[in-house]
Amino acid sequence: MKSRELVRLVFEGGWNAGDEVDTPMRGYRSHVWAELADGSRHRMTFYDVTRLAQTLEDDSQAGRPFFAEPGLVILTEVTLPNMEAAARTLAAEGFFEEQH
């Protein structure tokens, strides 16, 4: 059984003060991995509802009437505290144990 404890979120390119401002305004953050206590990493992509709707509309107009991303998590607002809280809760609930 894998550990159900989040150690940290790992961001490709890191996370800095600019990300604190830019990420909520963009409404998404991709290239994120949840690192668990057992050393495993699980890909996550975070969107807010507004950005998700815009992306789905853009894809639909381009002839792709769906949207999918590995480890997609929808948040009310894409902030570091919200991403961490979601990853911590999902880990505790065994979400990452279901992924292959």
Biopython code that builds the backbone (N, CA, C, O; Angstrom):
import numpy as np
from Bio.PDB.StructureBuilder import StructureBuilder

atoms = [
    (1, "MET", "N", (0.847, -1.181, 0.000)),
    (1, "MET", "CA", (0.000, 0.000, 0.000)),
    (1, "MET", "C", (0.893, 1.246, 0.000)),
    (1, "MET", "O", (1.845, 1.327, 0.777)),
    (2, "LYS", "N", (0.593, 2.197, -0.853)),
    (2, "LYS", "CA", (1.359, 3.432, -0.920)),
    (2, "LYS", "C", (1.007, 4.335, 0.251)),
    (2, "LYS", "O", (-0.097, 4.293, 0.794)),
    (3, "SER", "N", (1.990, 5.159, 0.622)),
    (3, "SER", "CA", (1.734, 6.128, 1.674)),
    (3, "SER", "C", (0.681, 7.125, 1.217)),
    (3, "SER", "O", (0.653, 7.516, 0.050)),
    (4, "ARG", "N", (-0.164, 7.526, 2.114)),
    (4, "ARG", "CA", (-1.221, 8.487, 1.797)),
    (4, "ARG", "C", (-0.877, 9.879, 2.336)),
    (4, "ARG", "O", (-1.763, 10.624, 2.756)),
    (5, "GLU", "N", (0.394, 10.218, 2.323)),
    (5, "GLU", "CA", (0.801, 11.512, 2.850)),
    (5, "GLU", "C", (1.519, 12.327, 1.784)),
    (5, "GLU", "O", (2.508, 11.874, 1.208)),
    (6, "LEU", "N", (1.020, 13.528, 1.526)),
    (6, "LEU", "CA", (1.660, 14.439, 0.593)),
    (6, "LEU", "C", (2.881, 15.047, 1.255)),
    (6, "LEU", "O", (2.795, 15.581, 2.360)),
    (7, "VAL", "N", (4.014, 14.967, 0.581)),
    (7, "VAL", "CA", (5.222, 15.618, 1.071)),
    (7, "VAL", "C", (5.281, 17.044, 0.545)),
    (7, "VAL", "O", (5.506, 17.993, 1.295)),
    (8, "ARG", "N", (5.071, 17.175, -0.781)),
    (8, "ARG", "CA", (5.122, 18.495, -1.392)),
    (8, "ARG", "C", (4.607, 18.436, -2.819)),
    (8, "ARG", "O", (4.473, 17.364, -3.409)),
    (9, "LEU", "N", (4.323, 19.606, -3.353)),
    (9, "LEU", "CA", (4.057, 19.729, -4.780)),
    (9, "LEU", "C", (5.349, 20.151, -5.446)),
    (9, "LEU", "O", (6.073, 21.004, -4.933)),
    (10, "VAL", "N", (5.637, 19.552, -6.591)),
    (10, "VAL", "CA", (6.839, 19.873, -7.361)),
    (10, "VAL", "C", (6.369, 20.533, -8.653)),
    (10, "VAL", "O", (5.558, 19.966, -9.385)),
    (11, "PHE", "N", (6.877, 21.728, -8.932)),
    (11, "PHE", "CA", (6.491, 22.494, -10.105)),
    (11, "PHE", "C", (7.638, 22.533, -11.096)),
    (11, "PHE", "O", (8.757, 22.910, -10.749)),
    (12, "GLU", "N", (7.355, 22.138, -12.346)),
    (12, "GLU", "CA", (8.375, 22.284, -13.381)),
    (12, "GLU", "C", (8.689, 23.773, -13.485)),
    (12, "GLU", "O", (7.782, 24.593, -13.630)),
    (13, "GLY", "N", (9.945, 24.115, -13.412)),
    (13, "GLY", "CA", (10.335, 25.517, -13.440)),
    (13, "GLY", "C", (10.241, 26.201, -12.090)),
    (13, "GLY", "O", (10.530, 27.391, -11.972)),
    (14, "GLY", "N", (9.839, 25.457, -11.072)),
    (14, "GLY", "CA", (9.741, 26.013, -9.722)),
    (14, "GLY", "C", (8.490, 26.842, -9.508)),
    (14, "GLY", "O", (7.613, 26.915, -10.369)),
    (15, "TRP", "N", (8.429, 27.453, -8.363)),
    (15, "TRP", "CA", (7.318, 28.329, -7.961)),
    (15, "TRP", "C", (7.939, 29.557, -7.338)),
    (15, "TRP", "O", (8.765, 29.438, -6.433)),
    (16, "ASN", "N", (7.560, 30.743, -7.804)),
    (16, "ASN", "CA", (8.140, 31.972, -7.270)),
    (16, "ASN", "C", (7.058, 33.004, -7.007)),
    (16, "ASN", "O", (5.871, 32.742, -7.199)),
    (17, "ALA", "N", (7.484, 34.187, -6.564)),
    (17, "ALA", "CA", (6.529, 35.245, -6.215)),
    (17, "ALA", "C", (5.657, 35.642, -7.409)),
    (17, "ALA", "O", (4.483, 35.968, -7.234)),
    (18, "GLY", "N", (6.218, 35.617, -8.608)),
    (18, "GLY", "CA", (5.434, 35.935, -9.799)),
    (18, "GLY", "C", (4.313, 34.946, -10.028)),
    (18, "GLY", "O", (3.231, 35.313, -10.487)),
    (19, "ASP", "N", (4.574, 33.677, -9.704)),
    (19, "ASP", "CA", (3.545, 32.645, -9.852)),
    (19, "ASP", "C", (2.370, 32.891, -8.915)),
    (19, "ASP", "O", (1.234, 32.550, -9.242)),
    (20, "GLU", "N", (2.636, 33.482, -7.750)),
    (20, "GLU", "CA", (1.573, 33.786, -6.788)),
    (20, "GLU", "C", (0.526, 34.696, -7.418)),
    (20, "GLU", "O", (-0.663, 34.572, -7.126)),
    (21, "VAL", "N", (0.964, 35.610, -8.278)),
    (21, "VAL", "CA", (0.072, 36.563, -8.932)),
    (21, "VAL", "C", (-0.453, 36.006, -10.250)),
    (21, "VAL", "O", (-1.653, 36.065, -10.519)),
    (22, "ASP", "N", (0.448, 35.466, -11.073)),
    (22, "ASP", "CA", (0.089, 35.035, -12.430)),
    (22, "ASP", "C", (-0.837, 33.824, -12.465)),
    (22, "ASP", "O", (-1.768, 33.782, -13.270)),
    (23, "THR", "N", (-0.598, 32.854, -11.616)),
    (23, "THR", "CA", (-1.350, 31.600, -11.692)),
    (23, "THR", "C", (-2.852, 31.798, -11.465)),
    (23, "THR", "O", (-3.642, 31.284, -12.257)),
    (24, "PRO", "N", (-3.284, 32.511, -10.430)),
    (24, "PRO", "CA", (-4.729, 32.720, -10.280)),
    (24, "PRO", "C", (-5.339, 33.488, -11.451)),
    (24, "PRO", "O", (-6.479, 33.229, -11.837)),
    (25, "MET", "N", (-4.582, 34.433, -12.019)),
    (25, "MET", "CA", (-5.106, 35.200, -13.158)),
    (25, "MET", "C", (-5.242, 34.326, -14.402)),
    (25, "MET", "O", (-6.209, 34.471, -15.150)),
    (26, "ARG", "N", (-4.295, 33.424, -14.634)),
    (26, "ARG", "CA", (-4.368, 32.506, -15.774)),
    (26, "ARG", "C", (-5.446, 31.452, -15.567)),
    (26, "ARG", "O", (-6.064, 30.994, -16.528)),
    (27, "GLY", "N", (-5.669, 31.073, -14.329)),
    (27, "GLY", "CA", (-6.701, 30.086, -14.035)),
    (27, "GLY", "C", (-6.281, 28.652, -14.256)),
    (27, "GLY", "O", (-7.128, 27.760, -14.272)),
    (28, "TYR", "N", (-4.994, 28.407, -14.427)),
    (28, "TYR", "CA", (-4.525, 27.028, -14.535)),
    (28, "TYR", "C", (-3.050, 26.936, -14.197)),
    (28, "TYR", "O", (-2.314, 27.920, -14.266)),
    (29, "ARG", "N", (-2.633, 25.733, -13.831)),
    (29, "ARG", "CA", (-1.213, 25.431, -13.652)),
    (29, "ARG", "C", (-1.029, 23.968, -14.024)),
    (29, "ARG", "O", (-1.649, 23.076, -13.445)),
    (30, "SER", "N", (-0.172, 23.748, -14.990)),
    (30, "SER", "CA", (0.148, 22.379, -15.418)),
    (30, "SER", "C", (1.591, 22.070, -15.035)),
    (30, "SER", "O", (2.281, 22.902, -14.446)),
    (31, "HIS", "N", (2.034, 20.875, -15.373)),
    (31, "HIS", "CA", (3.394, 20.416, -15.061)),
    (31, "HIS", "C", (3.673, 20.484, -13.563)),
    (31, "HIS", "O", (4.668, 21.053, -13.112)),
    (32, "VAL", "N", (2.748, 19.877, -12.808)),
    (32, "VAL", "CA", (2.844, 19.805, -11.355)),
    (32, "VAL", "C", (2.799, 18.328, -10.972)),
    (32, "VAL", "O", (2.048, 17.546, -11.554)),
    (33, "TRP", "N", (3.608, 17.963, -9.994)),
    (33, "TRP", "CA", (3.614, 16.589, -9.500)),
    (33, "TRP", "C", (3.411, 16.603, -7.992)),
    (33, "TRP", "O", (4.031, 17.391, -7.278)),
    (34, "ALA", "N", (2.544, 15.727, -7.520)),
    (34, "ALA", "CA", (2.361, 15.513, -6.087)),
    (34, "ALA", "C", (3.372, 14.456, -5.675)),
    (34, "ALA", "O", (3.352, 13.340, -6.193)),
    (35, "GLU", "N", (4.245, 14.799, -4.756)),
    (35, "GLU", "CA", (5.233, 13.851, -4.249)),
    (35, "GLU", "C", (4.745, 13.320, -2.909)),
    (35, "GLU", "O", (4.489, 14.085, -1.979)),
    (36, "LEU", "N", (4.619, 12.005, -2.823)),
    (36, "LEU", "CA", (4.123, 11.366, -1.605)),
    (36, "LEU", "C", (5.278, 10.874, -0.748)),
    (36, "LEU", "O", (6.422, 10.822, -1.201)),
    (37, "ALA", "N", (4.974, 10.517, 0.485)),
    (37, "ALA", "CA", (5.991, 10.083, 1.448)),
    (37, "ALA", "C", (6.754, 8.850, 0.986)),
    (37, "ALA", "O", (7.893, 8.638, 1.401)),
    (38, "ASP", "N", (6.137, 8.027, 0.127)),
    (38, "ASP", "CA", (6.835, 6.830, -0.354)),
    (38, "ASP", "C", (7.774, 7.134, -1.527)),
    (38, "ASP", "O", (8.402, 6.228, -2.076)),
    (39, "GLY", "N", (7.866, 8.427, -1.911)),
    (39, "GLY", "CA", (8.743, 8.838, -2.997)),
    (39, "GLY", "C", (8.082, 8.861, -4.360)),
    (39, "GLY", "O", (8.685, 9.330, -5.325)),
    (40, "SER", "N", (6.852, 8.365, -4.465)),
    (40, "SER", "CA", (6.169, 8.364, -5.760)),
    (40, "SER", "C", (5.739, 9.784, -6.117)),
    (40, "SER", "O", (5.488, 10.619, -5.248)),
    (41, "ARG", "N", (5.664, 10.026, -7.428)),
    (41, "ARG", "CA", (5.197, 11.313, -7.940)),
    (41, "ARG", "C", (4.037, 11.078, -8.888)),
    (41, "ARG", "O", (4.037, 10.137, -9.682)),
    (42, "HIS", "N", (3.048, 11.954, -8.788)),
    (42, "HIS", "CA", (1.833, 11.815, -9.583)),
    (42, "HIS", "C", (1.519, 13.153, -10.245)),
    (42, "HIS", "O", (1.436, 14.184, -9.578)),
    (43, "ARG", "N", (1.347, 13.122, -11.568)),
    (43, "ARG", "CA", (1.102, 14.331, -12.339)),
    (43, "ARG", "C", (-0.254, 14.932, -11.991)),
    (43, "ARG", "O", (-1.245, 14.221, -11.823)),
    (44, "MET", "N", (-0.272, 16.246, -11.888)),
    (44, "MET", "CA", (-1.507, 16.969, -11.608)),
    (44, "MET", "C", (-1.580, 18.192, -12.515)),
    (44, "MET", "O", (-0.560, 18.795, -12.847)),
    (45, "THR", "N", (-2.785, 18.547, -12.906)),
    (45, "THR", "CA", (-3.060, 19.758, -13.677)),
    (45, "THR", "C", (-4.246, 20.440, -13.020)),
    (45, "THR", "O", (-5.283, 19.815, -12.798)),
    (46, "PHE", "N", (-4.098, 21.716, -12.710)),
    (46, "PHE", "CA", (-5.126, 22.455, -11.985)),
    (46, "PHE", "C", (-5.764, 23.515, -12.883)),
    (46, "PHE", "O", (-5.063, 24.256, -13.572)),
    (47, "TYR", "N", (-7.087, 23.581, -12.872)),
    (47, "TYR", "CA", (-7.851, 24.584, -13.616)),
    (47, "TYR", "C", (-8.920, 25.158, -12.717)),
    (47, "TYR", "O", (-9.409, 24.483, -11.811)),
    (48, "ASP", "N", (-9.289, 26.423, -12.969)),
    (48, "ASP", "CA", (-10.513, 26.929, -12.358)),
    (48, "ASP", "C", (-11.630, 26.777, -13.390)),
    (48, "ASP", "O", (-11.362, 26.508, -14.561)),
    (49, "VAL", "N", (-12.862, 26.947, -12.965)),
    (49, "VAL", "CA", (-14.021, 26.686, -13.822)),
    (49, "VAL", "C", (-14.041, 27.608, -15.038)),
    (49, "VAL", "O", (-14.366, 27.173, -16.142)),
    (50, "THR", "N", (-13.699, 28.872, -14.840)),
    (50, "THR", "CA", (-13.723, 29.835, -15.945)),
    (50, "THR", "C", (-12.720, 29.444, -17.028)),
    (50, "THR", "O", (-13.059, 29.422, -18.211)),
    (51, "ARG", "N", (-11.504, 29.141, -16.634)),
    (51, "ARG", "CA", (-10.479, 28.771, -17.622)),
    (51, "ARG", "C", (-10.824, 27.448, -18.298)),
    (51, "ARG", "O", (-10.600, 27.283, -19.497)),
    (52, "LEU", "N", (-11.366, 26.512, -17.535)),
    (52, "LEU", "CA", (-11.769, 25.232, -18.112)),
    (52, "LEU", "C", (-12.826, 25.439, -19.193)),
    (52, "LEU", "O", (-12.742, 24.835, -20.262)),
    (53, "ALA", "N", (-13.815, 26.282, -18.925)),
    (53, "ALA", "CA", (-14.865, 26.560, -19.910)),
    (53, "ALA", "C", (-14.282, 27.212, -21.158)),
    (53, "ALA", "O", (-14.681, 26.879, -22.274)),
    (54, "GLN", "N", (-13.340, 28.139, -20.980)),
    (54, "GLN", "CA", (-12.697, 28.795, -22.122)),
    (54, "GLN", "C", (-11.914, 27.792, -22.954)),
    (54, "GLN", "O", (-11.985, 27.813, -24.183)),
    (55, "THR", "N", (-11.175, 26.922, -22.302)),
    (55, "THR", "CA", (-10.378, 25.916, -22.995)),
    (55, "THR", "C", (-11.270, 24.941, -23.750)),
    (55, "THR", "O", (-10.983, 24.587, -24.894)),
    (56, "LEU", "N", (-12.347, 24.509, -23.110)),
    (56, "LEU", "CA", (-13.285, 23.600, -23.761)),
    (56, "LEU", "C", (-13.920, 24.263, -24.973)),
    (56, "LEU", "O", (-14.071, 23.626, -26.016)),
    (57, "GLU", "N", (-14.289, 25.517, -24.855)),
    (57, "GLU", "CA", (-14.879, 26.247, -25.981)),
    (57, "GLU", "C", (-13.871, 26.370, -27.128)),
    (57, "GLU", "O", (-14.225, 26.150, -28.286)),
    (58, "ASP", "N", (-12.636, 26.718, -26.817)),
    (58, "ASP", "CA", (-11.595, 26.822, -27.847)),
    (58, "ASP", "C", (-11.371, 25.482, -28.542)),
    (58, "ASP", "O", (-11.288, 25.419, -29.768)),
    (59, "ASP", "N", (-11.275, 24.423, -27.761)),
    (59, "ASP", "CA", (-11.070, 23.091, -28.339)),
    (59, "ASP", "C", (-12.261, 22.686, -29.203)),
    (59, "ASP", "O", (-12.089, 22.104, -30.274)),
    (60, "SER", "N", (-13.470, 22.995, -28.733)),
    (60, "SER", "CA", (-14.679, 22.643, -29.468)),
    (60, "SER", "C", (-14.719, 23.356, -30.817)),
    (60, "SER", "O", (-15.061, 22.750, -31.833)),
    (61, "GLN", "N", (-14.373, 24.633, -30.826)),
    (61, "GLN", "CA", (-14.345, 25.392, -32.075)),
    (61, "GLN", "C", (-13.286, 24.867, -33.035)),
    (61, "GLN", "O", (-13.404, 25.037, -34.249)),
    (62, "ALA", "N", (-12.257, 24.232, -32.493)),
    (62, "ALA", "CA", (-11.196, 23.656, -33.319)),
    (62, "ALA", "C", (-11.530, 22.222, -33.752)),
    (62, "ALA", "O", (-10.694, 21.529, -34.332)),
    (63, "GLY", "N", (-12.770, 21.785, -33.461)),
    (63, "GLY", "CA", (-13.201, 20.460, -33.884)),
    (63, "GLY", "C", (-12.934, 19.356, -32.882)),
    (63, "GLY", "O", (-13.054, 18.177, -33.215)),
    (64, "ARG", "N", (-12.580, 19.713, -31.677)),
    (64, "ARG", "CA", (-12.321, 18.733, -30.618)),
    (64, "ARG", "C", (-13.283, 19.039, -29.465)),
    (64, "ARG", "O", (-12.939, 19.813, -28.572)),
    (65, "PRO", "N", (-14.472, 18.452, -29.471)),
    (65, "PRO", "CA", (-15.509, 18.828, -28.499)),
    (65, "PRO", "C", (-15.345, 18.178, -27.113)),
    (65, "PRO", "O", (-16.327, 17.764, -26.496)),
    (66, "PHE", "N", (-14.126, 18.098, -26.646)),
    (66, "PHE", "CA", (-13.841, 17.555, -25.316)),
    (66, "PHE", "C", (-12.503, 18.092, -24.848)),
    (66, "PHE", "O", (-11.732, 18.648, -25.630)),
    (67, "PHE", "N", (-12.237, 17.918, -23.556)),
    (67, "PHE", "CA", (-10.969, 18.332, -22.970)),
    (67, "PHE", "C", (-10.571, 17.298, -21.935)),
    (67, "PHE", "O", (-11.399, 16.871, -21.130)),
    (68, "ALA", "N", (-9.318, 16.895, -21.949)),
    (68, "ALA", "CA", (-8.816, 15.934, -20.969)),
    (68, "ALA", "C", (-7.359, 16.236, -20.670)),
    (68, "ALA", "O", (-6.599, 16.618, -21.560)),
    (69, "GLU", "N", (-6.984, 16.067, -19.450)),
    (69, "GLU", "CA", (-5.606, 16.218, -18.994)),
    (69, "GLU", "C", (-5.366, 15.169, -17.915)),
    (69, "GLU", "O", (-6.264, 14.894, -17.119)),
    (70, "PRO", "N", (-4.174, 14.580, -17.873)),
    (70, "PRO", "CA", (-3.880, 13.645, -16.783)),
    (70, "PRO", "C", (-3.916, 14.362, -15.429)),
    (70, "PRO", "O", (-3.389, 15.465, -15.284)),
    (71, "GLY", "N", (-4.529, 13.734, -14.470)),
    (71, "GLY", "CA", (-4.554, 14.264, -13.108)),
    (71, "GLY", "C", (-5.277, 15.593, -12.987)),
    (71, "GLY", "O", (-4.900, 16.429, -12.166)),
    (72, "LEU", "N", (-6.310, 15.801, -13.793)),
    (72, "LEU", "CA", (-7.032, 17.075, -13.806)),
    (72, "LEU", "C", (-7.782, 17.287, -12.490)),
    (72, "LEU", "O", (-8.519, 16.415, -12.029)),
    (73, "VAL", "N", (-7.573, 18.470, -11.897)),
    (73, "VAL", "CA", (-8.262, 18.862, -10.670)),
    (73, "VAL", "C", (-8.838, 20.254, -10.902)),
    (73, "VAL", "O", (-8.121, 21.164, -11.318)),
    (74, "ILE", "N", (-10.122, 20.419, -10.637)),
    (74, "ILE", "CA", (-10.792, 21.702, -10.799)),
    (74, "ILE", "C", (-10.877, 22.374, -9.430)),
    (74, "ILE", "O", (-11.339, 21.779, -8.456)),
    (75, "LEU", "N", (-10.426, 23.614, -9.378)),
    (75, "LEU", "CA", (-10.426, 24.387, -8.138)),
    (75, "LEU", "C", (-11.307, 25.619, -8.278)),
    (75, "LEU", "O", (-11.570, 26.069, -9.394)),
    (76, "THR", "N", (-11.760, 26.164, -7.169)),
    (76, "THR", "CA", (-12.488, 27.427, -7.214)),
    (76, "THR", "C", (-11.563, 28.556, -7.640)),
    (76, "THR", "O", (-11.985, 29.473, -8.345)),
    (77, "GLU", "N", (-10.298, 28.496, -7.215)),
    (77, "GLU", "CA", (-9.264, 29.447, -7.619)),
    (77, "GLU", "C", (-7.931, 28.713, -7.583)),
    (77, "GLU", "O", (-7.645, 27.986, -6.631)),
    (78, "VAL", "N", (-7.118, 28.899, -8.611)),
    (78, "VAL", "CA", (-5.840, 28.187, -8.700)),
    (78, "VAL", "C", (-4.772, 28.988, -7.954)),
    (78, "VAL", "O", (-4.103, 29.857, -8.512)),
    (79, "THR", "N", (-4.645, 28.659, -6.675)),
    (79, "THR", "CA", (-3.640, 29.275, -5.809)),
    (79, "THR", "C", (-2.815, 28.154, -5.188)),
    (79, "THR", "O", (-3.247, 27.002, -5.153)),
    (80, "LEU", "N", (-1.632, 28.496, -4.699)),
    (80, "LEU", "CA", (-0.793, 27.488, -4.061)),
    (80, "LEU", "C", (-1.495, 26.828, -2.875)),
    (80, "LEU", "O", (-1.476, 25.600, -2.784)),
    (81, "PRO", "N", (-2.115, 27.585, -1.960)),
    (81, "PRO", "CA", (-2.808, 26.912, -0.858)),
    (81, "PRO", "C", (-3.918, 25.967, -1.329)),
    (81, "PRO", "O", (-4.094, 24.890, -0.759)),
    (82, "ASN", "N", (-4.666, 26.360, -2.363)),
    (82, "ASN", "CA", (-5.734, 25.493, -2.865)),
    (82, "ASN", "C", (-5.176, 24.244, -3.534)),
    (82, "ASN", "O", (-5.719, 23.153, -3.363)),
    (83, "MET", "N", (-4.096, 24.397, -4.295)),
    (83, "MET", "CA", (-3.477, 23.227, -4.933)),
    (83, "MET", "C", (-2.942, 22.265, -3.877)),
    (83, "MET", "O", (-3.143, 21.055, -3.975)),
    (84, "GLU", "N", (-2.260, 22.806, -2.870)),
    (84, "GLU", "CA", (-1.728, 21.956, -1.802)),
    (84, "GLU", "C", (-2.840, 21.256, -1.031)),
    (84, "GLU", "O", (-2.732, 20.069, -0.723)),
    (85, "ALA", "N", (-3.895, 21.976, -0.723)),
    (85, "ALA", "CA", (-5.019, 21.378, 0.015)),
    (85, "ALA", "C", (-5.671, 20.263, -0.793)),
    (85, "ALA", "O", (-6.000, 19.209, -0.249)),
    (86, "ALA", "N", (-5.858, 20.493, -2.088)),
    (86, "ALA", "CA", (-6.457, 19.461, -2.940)),
    (86, "ALA", "C", (-5.562, 18.231, -2.997)),
    (86, "ALA", "O", (-6.045, 17.111, -2.837)),
    (87, "ALA", "N", (-4.277, 18.421, -3.220)),
    (87, "ALA", "CA", (-3.349, 17.289, -3.312)),
    (87, "ALA", "C", (-3.274, 16.530, -1.994)),
    (87, "ALA", "O", (-3.243, 15.299, -1.986)),
    (88, "ARG", "N", (-3.244, 17.256, -0.882)),
    (88, "ARG", "CA", (-3.180, 16.616, 0.437)),
    (88, "ARG", "C", (-4.433, 15.774, 0.689)),
    (88, "ARG", "O", (-4.338, 14.640, 1.158)),
    (89, "THR", "N", (-5.605, 16.331, 0.375)),
    (89, "THR", "CA", (-6.862, 15.614, 0.577)),
    (89, "THR", "C", (-6.952, 14.404, -0.339)),
    (89, "THR", "O", (-7.340, 13.320, 0.098)),
    (90, "LEU", "N", (-6.596, 14.581, -1.611)),
    (90, "LEU", "CA", (-6.643, 13.463, -2.551)),
    (90, "LEU", "C", (-5.701, 12.341, -2.120)),
    (90, "LEU", "O", (-6.050, 11.164, -2.220)),
    (91, "ALA", "N", (-4.510, 12.700, -1.641)),
    (91, "ALA", "CA", (-3.569, 11.678, -1.157)),
    (91, "ALA", "C", (-4.162, 10.922, 0.024)),
    (91, "ALA", "O", (-4.099, 9.694, 0.082)),
    (92, "ALA", "N", (-4.740, 11.668, 0.967)),
    (92, "ALA", "CA", (-5.319, 11.043, 2.159)),
    (92, "ALA", "C", (-6.489, 10.127, 1.812)),
    (92, "ALA", "O", (-6.737, 9.135, 2.497)),
    (93, "GLU", "N", (-7.209, 10.473, 0.736)),
    (93, "GLU", "CA", (-8.356, 9.662, 0.309)),
    (93, "GLU", "C", (-7.954, 8.477, -0.571)),
    (93, "GLU", "O", (-8.812, 7.690, -0.971)),
    (94, "GLY", "N", (-6.662, 8.341, -0.876)),
    (94, "GLY", "CA", (-6.210, 7.219, -1.681)),
    (94, "GLY", "C", (-6.317, 7.440, -3.182)),
    (94, "GLY", "O", (-6.179, 6.489, -3.952)),
    (95, "PHE", "N", (-6.558, 8.658, -3.609)),
    (95, "PHE", "CA", (-6.717, 8.960, -5.027)),
    (95, "PHE", "C", (-5.534, 8.484, -5.864)),
    (95, "PHE", "O", (-5.727, 7.931, -6.947)),
    (96, "PHE", "N", (-4.335, 8.689, -5.384)),
    (96, "PHE", "CA", (-3.153, 8.338, -6.165)),
    (96, "PHE", "C", (-2.898, 6.841, -6.217)),
    (96, "PHE", "O", (-2.171, 6.363, -7.088)),
    (97, "GLU", "N", (-3.487, 6.104, -5.294)),
    (97, "GLU", "CA", (-3.370, 4.660, -5.319)),
    (97, "GLU", "C", (-4.157, 4.043, -6.465)),
    (97, "GLU", "O", (-3.878, 2.918, -6.878)),
    (98, "GLU", "N", (-5.135, 4.772, -6.977)),
    (98, "GLU", "CA", (-5.978, 4.293, -8.065)),
    (98, "GLU", "C", (-5.314, 4.477, -9.422)),
    (98, "GLU", "O", (-5.680, 3.808, -10.389)),
    (99, "GLN", "N", (-4.335, 5.385, -9.500)),
    (99, "GLN", "CA", (-3.671, 5.665, -10.762)),
    (99, "GLN", "C", (-2.627, 4.612, -11.074)),
    (99, "GLN", "O", (-2.033, 4.019, -10.174)),
    (100, "HIS", "N", (-2.413, 4.388, -12.359)),
    (100, "HIS", "CA", (-1.414, 3.411, -12.787)),
    (100, "HIS", "C", (-0.317, 4.103, -13.541)),
    (100, "HIS", "O", (0.628, 3.454, -13.990)),
]
sb = StructureBuilder()
sb.init_structure("model")
sb.init_model(0)
sb.init_chain("A")
sb.init_seg("    ")
for serial, (resi, resn, name, xyz) in enumerate(atoms, 1):
    if name == "N":
        sb.init_residue(resn, " ", resi, " ")
    sb.init_atom(name, np.array(xyz, "f"), 0.0, 1.0, " ", f" {name:<3s}", serial, name[0])
structure = sb.get_structure()
